[in-house]
């Protein structure tokens, strides 16, 4: 009996020692599961989801930041996927019902033109002919004698600018640049630069309708700007029976229509400024006599209309001639 009591005491003492040294798993799980400071959207730690103790290895700062971003990523993606878009894509304009009429031309007069002028903009007024030229390191605005092609005066742009279209509005010359997103305003009488401005797209052609500046960017889009603030006030997409008409370049406002050179073609499109519909196409194929060239010429570009007389002038990049033409219906 004595031996039995001694054995029971030994067993009891061993059990009490084991209870004192055992670690309860609840001591680790309870604080992790509660996590009252955990951010909404943050992923649960492995300890909270599996019951294993959380790792205590300290991460470098950059790694920790990346891990923090990864933790919240699933919640962020879920929010993005379930949040409706607020911007509605612009629908593709439908083609016009029928092909526009095609016009041809008659040459009225031929005038000399500087074959080194990479023509980007052309304007004629009571005082004379104005031209904007392009190419980096060669871009200018200039006043030109119509009859002789001589340059009366010029203003050179900085070599970092590729000059584009010009227009004259309220005795100010507005000039765009191609990819630089910069425009310039000059005093018409002195060519002194009076203002610069910026825009978030390419600049190609510019004209005006007496109230708004009208701008092309090489796509089928025509923009309207407030001349005072240069803020965009509207836009149209130019289209014909085949759909949008791209590569719109030099612009001129002619008798209530926008006329535009189509880059890389011998075509000028006549555009309804209210709808963007192409009202007609002027085909100037054969205008420049290639056999007379002594050096390579580039594409047709440059339209100038005198509203007082109705005279119409066209030329091209590096062309040795400027033409006064009359538009005639096609056959």
C-alpha positions in Angstrom: 0.0 0.0 0.0 2.8 2.3 0.9 4.4 1.7 -2.5 1.1 2.6 -4.3 0.8 5.9 -2.4 4.4 6.8 -3.3 3.7 6.1 -7.1 0.5 8.2 -7.0 2.5 11.2 -5.5 5.2 10.9 -8.2 2.6 10.9 -11.0 0.8 13.9 -9.5 4.0 15.9 -9.2 5.0 15.1 -12.9 1.5 16.3 -14.1 1.8 19.6 -12.2 5.3 20.3 -13.6 4.0 19.7 -17.2 1.1 22.2 -16.7 3.6 24.8 -15.5 5.8 24.5 -18.6 3.2 24.0 -21.4 2.5 27.0 -23.7 -1.2 27.6 -24.4 -1.8 28.2 -28.2 -4.5 30.8 -27.3 -1.8 33.2 -26.0 -0.7 33.8 -29.6 -4.0 33.4 -31.5 -6.2 35.7 -29.4 -4.4 39.1 -30.1 -4.0 38.2 -33.8 -7.6 37.2 -34.3 -8.9 40.3 -32.6 -6.6 42.8 -34.6 -8.8 45.9 -33.9 -6.3 48.2 -35.6 -6.2 46.3 -38.9 -7.0 48.5 -41.9 -10.2 47.9 -43.9 -9.2 46.1 -47.1 -5.9 44.7 -45.7 -5.4 41.0 -46.1 -5.4 38.8 -43.0 -2.1 37.5 -41.8 -1.2 33.8 -42.1 -1.5 33.5 -38.4 -5.1 34.6 -38.4 -6.1 32.2 -41.2 -4.2 29.1 -40.4 -3.7 29.2 -36.6 0.1 29.2 -36.9 2.1 31.8 -35.0 2.9 35.0 -37.0 6.5 35.2 -38.3 8.6 37.8 -36.4 11.4 38.2 -39.0 11.8 42.0 -39.8 11.7 42.9 -43.5 13.8 45.6 -45.1 11.9 48.9 -45.6 11.6 48.5 -49.4 10.4 44.9 -49.0 8.0 45.8 -46.3 6.5 48.6 -48.4 6.0 46.1 -51.3 4.4 43.6 -49.0 2.0 46.2 -47.7 1.0 47.1 -51.2 0.5 43.4 -52.0 -1.7 43.0 -48.9 -4.2 45.7 -49.9 -4.1 44.9 -53.7 -6.9 42.3 -53.7 -9.4 44.7 -52.0 -8.4 47.5 -54.3 -8.9 45.4 -57.4 -12.3 44.3 -56.2 -13.4 47.9 -55.7 -12.2 48.8 -59.2 -14.0 45.9 -60.8 -17.3 46.7 -59.1 -17.2 50.5 -59.5 -18.9 51.8 -62.7 -16.9 54.0 -65.0 -18.0 57.6 -65.1 -16.5 58.5 -68.5 -18.5 57.4 -71.6 -16.4 56.6 -74.6 -17.1 58.8 -77.7 -19.0 56.7 -80.2 -17.5 56.2 -83.6 -19.3 58.6 -86.0 -21.4 57.0 -88.6 -20.6 57.6 -92.3 -22.5 60.2 -94.3 -25.3 58.8 -96.4 -23.7 59.4 -99.7 -20.3 60.2 -101.2 -19.5 63.9 -101.3 -19.3 65.7 -104.7 -15.9 66.0 -106.3 -14.5 69.2 -107.7 -11.5 70.0 -109.9 -9.7 73.3 -110.6 -8.6 75.8 -113.2 -5.3 77.8 -112.8 -5.9 81.5 -112.8 -2.4 82.7 -112.1 1.0 81.2 -111.1 3.3 83.1 -108.8 6.9 82.3 -107.6 7.3 80.6 -104.3 10.4 80.0 -102.1 11.3 76.3 -102.8 13.0 76.2 -99.4 9.8 77.0 -97.6 8.3 74.0 -95.9 4.8 75.5 -96.0 2.6 74.8 -93.0 0.2 77.8 -93.0 -0.9 80.3 -95.5 -3.0 83.5 -95.0 -3.8 86.4 -97.4 -5.1 89.8 -96.2 -5.5 93.3 -97.7 -1.9 94.0 -96.6 -0.3 90.9 -98.2 0.5 87.2 -98.0 1.6 85.5 -94.7 3.2 82.1 -94.4 4.2 79.8 -91.6 7.0 77.2 -92.3 8.2 74.1 -90.5 11.1 71.9 -89.8 13.3 72.0 -86.8 15.9 74.7 -87.1 14.1 76.2 -90.1 10.7 77.2 -88.9 9.5 80.8 -89.5 6.6 83.2 -89.9 7.0 85.5 -92.9 5.4 88.2 -94.9 5.7 87.5 -98.6 5.2 89.5 -101.8 2.6 87.7 -103.8 3.8 88.8 -107.2 7.5 88.0 -106.7 7.6 85.5 -103.8 10.2 87.7 -102.1 10.2 87.5 -98.3 9.6 91.0 -96.9 10.2 90.1 -93.3 10.4 87.0 -91.1 10.6 85.8 -87.6 12.6 82.6 -86.8 11.4 80.1 -84.2 13.8 78.5 -81.8 15.6 75.4 -83.2 13.6 73.2 -80.8 10.3 74.1 -82.5 8.7 72.6 -85.6 6.4 75.3 -86.9 2.9 74.4 -88.1 -0.3 76.3 -89.1 -0.9 80.1 -88.7 -3.9 82.3 -88.8 -4.5 86.1 -88.3 -7.2 87.1 -85.8 -7.7 90.7 -84.6 -4.2 91.8 -85.8 -2.6 88.9 -84.0 -0.8 86.1 -85.7 -1.4 82.7 -84.1 1.1 79.9 -84.8 1.1 76.3 -83.7 4.0 73.8 -83.4 3.9 70.2 -84.3 4.9 68.0 -81.3 6.1 70.6 -78.8 2.6 71.5 -77.5 3.5 75.2 -77.7 1.9 78.0 -79.6 2.9 81.6 -80.2 1.0 84.9 -80.7 2.7 87.8 -82.5 1.8 91.4 -83.2 0.9 91.4 -86.9 2.5 94.8 -87.6 5.8 94.0 -85.9 6.1 90.2 -85.7 6.9 90.8 -82.0 6.0 87.8 -79.8 3.4 88.9 -77.3 2.2 85.6 -75.8 2.9 81.9 -75.6 0.4 79.1 -74.8 0.3 75.4 -74.6 -2.1 72.6 -75.6 -2.2 68.9 -74.8 -2.2 67.5 -78.4 -0.3 67.9 -81.7 -0.7 71.1 -83.6 -1.2 71.0 -87.4 -3.6 73.6 -88.9 -5.4 76.7 -87.6 -7.9 79.1 -88.9 -10.9 81.1 -87.6 -14.5 81.9 -88.4 -14.5 85.4 -87.0 -15.5 84.2 -83.5 -13.6 81.0 -82.8 -10.2 79.6 -83.6 -10.4 76.3 -85.5 -7.6 73.8 -84.9 -6.5 70.4 -86.4 -4.2 67.9 -84.9 -3.6 65.4 -87.7 -6.6 63.2 -86.9 -10.2 63.4 -87.9 -10.9 65.8 -85.0 -11.4 69.6 -85.4 -11.3 71.6 -82.3 -12.8 75.1 -81.5 -11.0 77.5 -79.2 -11.9 80.7 -77.5 -9.5 83.3 -79.0 -9.2 85.1 -75.7 -8.6 82.2 -73.3 -7.5 79.6 -75.9 -9.8 77.1 -74.0 -11.4 74.4 -76.1 -15.1 75.2 -76.5 -16.2 72.3 -78.8 -15.1 69.8 -81.4 -16.3 67.8 -84.4 -15.3 64.6 -86.1 -14.9 65.0 -89.8 -16.5 62.1 -91.8 -17.5 61.2 -95.3 -19.4 58.1 -96.7 -16.5 55.9 -95.7 -16.2 57.1 -92.1 -13.8 59.5 -90.3 -11.4 61.4 -92.5 -8.0 61.4 -90.8 -4.7 63.4 -91.4 -6.4 66.8 -91.6 -3.7 69.3 -92.0 -3.7 73.0 -93.0 -7.1 74.8 -92.5 -8.9 77.7 -94.1 -12.3 79.1 -93.4 -14.1 79.7 -96.8 -17.6 81.0 -97.1 -19.0 79.3 -94.0 -17.0 76.0 -94.5 -13.8 74.7 -93.1 -11.4 73.6 -95.9 -8.6 71.2 -95.0 -5.7 69.7 -96.8 -5.6 65.9 -96.3 -1.9 65.1 -95.6 -0.2 62.8 -98.2 -2.9 63.5 -100.8 -3.7 66.1 -103.4 -7.2 66.5 -101.9 -8.9 69.3 -100.0 -12.1 68.5 -98.1 -14.9 71.0 -97.5 -16.3 70.5 -94.1 -19.6 71.5 -92.4 -18.4 73.2 -89.2 -21.6 72.2 -87.4 -21.7 68.5 -88.1 -18.2 67.5 -89.4 -19.8 66.2 -92.6 -17.6 66.4 -95.7 -19.6 68.6 -98.2 -17.2 68.2 -101.1 -13.7 67.1 -102.2 -11.4 69.2 -104.3 -9.0 67.1 -106.3 -5.8 69.1 -107.2 -4.0 66.2 -108.8 -1.7 67.5 -111.5 -1.6 71.1 -110.2 2.2 71.0 -109.7 4.0 70.2 -112.9 6.5 67.7 -111.8 8.5 68.0 -115.0 9.6 71.6 -114.1 11.1 70.7 -110.8 14.8 71.1 -110.2 14.7 69.7 -106.7 12.3 67.4 -104.8 9.1 68.9 -103.6 6.9 67.6 -100.8 3.1 67.4 -100.5 0.3 69.9 -101.3 -0.2 72.1 -98.2 -1.4 75.6 -97.8 -4.8 77.3 -98.5 -5.4 81.1 -98.5 -8.8 82.7 -99.3 -9.4 86.4 -99.7 -13.0 86.9 -98.6 -13.1 90.5 -100.0 -12.4 89.3 -103.6 -13.1 85.5 -103.4 -9.6 84.7 -104.7 -8.2 81.4 -103.7 -4.5 80.4 -103.4 -2.8 77.1 -102.8 0.8 75.8 -102.6 2.8 73.0 -101.1 5.8 72.2 -99.0 9.0 73.1 -101.0 7.0 74.0 -104.0 8.5 76.5 -106.4 5.1 78.0 -107.3 2.0 79.3 -105.6 -1.2 79.0 -107.6 -4.4 81.1 -107.7 -7.1 78.7 -108.7 -10.8 78.5 -109.4 -12.9 75.6 -108.3 -15.0 73.9 -110.9 -17.5 70.9 -110.6 -16.1 67.6 -111.5 -17.4 65.6 -114.5 
